[in-house]
């Protein structure tokens, strides 16, 4: 499930922020988004349990990181 959610969020970032996104498979339950090699979203233990950050939360975190 997290793989599909990550793919949808990555596509939204590409579309709304006109920036390229690379997807890398991590360990089971890992859900992280990085900008310039810095983690801006880390689902942590909740992601391992299946509770993932929303696409709005991820998009906001990426926007903030890009605007720094």
Secondary structure, 3 states (H helix, E strand, C coil): CHHHHHHHHHHHHHHHHCCCCCCCCCCCCCCEEEECCEEEEECHHHHHCCCCCCHHHHHHHHHHHHCC
